């Protein structure tokens, strides 16, 4: 048997192109269904674990999937806005703790999450460095954001405008990094957290500027009365909140009508949650309340249907690949007719030829198994990050 393996190995080394082709075919057809299964299982685990720990989400009536994906995973599809009054209603009901969420803007490709301090307690997020949000313009960043952007407490981060040609709609704000969260292995690692008021400043609902009542530059004053001073467009708004200018920042209008994308409702008990859900069943109600776990379950059922299709395709392709490999070996035997004839003349039997060919196939399969094992080990190590990058984000 050792002789057969030795001769087979020498033949494999001498025919590298054929060996590499066979190795690639066998490895790909073996690794595809296994890796797909691994990634889908990991995505299901991540999606369900985060959804299961989020009791209820309130948002505008419409796509529940967009609402859940934006609120839980900071997806790019932004649902229509609701007002802060929705959070106030939940608070006044005494049935649940409201956690308003405003997920609309980005900073260097990472979502800016406007929320309250209750969110960090709700998710169990802890600080690894620095301190928590305290004043307007502060931000706390996830562990992955800090690592990839090389940011630490004391550094700054500028929000990205939605449209580079029109800065009027979104206010680019230079935020101060005050803390870095411990790694939670969730989407929160990839987020920039700010207070709701800071998010509203980015949107332009709040701003700070020079006190026009005290300026001597007449070009900044459009109209002046005893009770009011109207400024011209020349008046420059501050794009950074500092100790010197923080007192100049102000908001116009009633904050209860300011926008949020959703409100996470954390009921005090199961009965309170059921009563709260009943308050949003009216057809005239503009808001809806959903259970994220049910929404994610429905989405995963659709994914599993797609997986069945993919498994069928891979099975067909695998069968075709096996036939191709058999054909390659059959042609190889025909091309090696003179070589096999020489072996017969040396006194070898047909069983010896079969051992040679079996040894070649065995070596190639073992090499493919080793490669597959290595790939799966690496894939398993980075499955969590791959899922967040490919499926969740």
Secondary structure, 3 states (H helix, E strand, C coil): CHHHHHHHHHHHHHCHHHHHHHHHHHHHHHHHHHHHHHHHHHHHHHHHHHHHCCCEEEEECCCHHHHHHHHHHCCCCCCCCEECHHHHHHHHHCCEEEEEEEEEEEECCEEEEEECCHHHHHHCCCEEEECCCCCCCEEEECHHHHHHHCCCCCCEEECECCCCCCCCCCCCCEEEEEEEECCCCCHHHHEEEEEHHHHHHHHCCEECECCCCCCCCHHHEEEECCCCEEECCCCCECCECCCCCHHHCEECCCHHHCEECEEEEEECCHHHHHHHHHCCCCCCCCEEEECHHHHHHHHHHHHHHHHHHHHHHHHHHHHHHHHHHHHHHHHHHHHCHHHHHHHHHCCCCHHHHHHHHHHHHHHHHHHHHHHHHHHHHHHHHHHHHHHHHHHHC
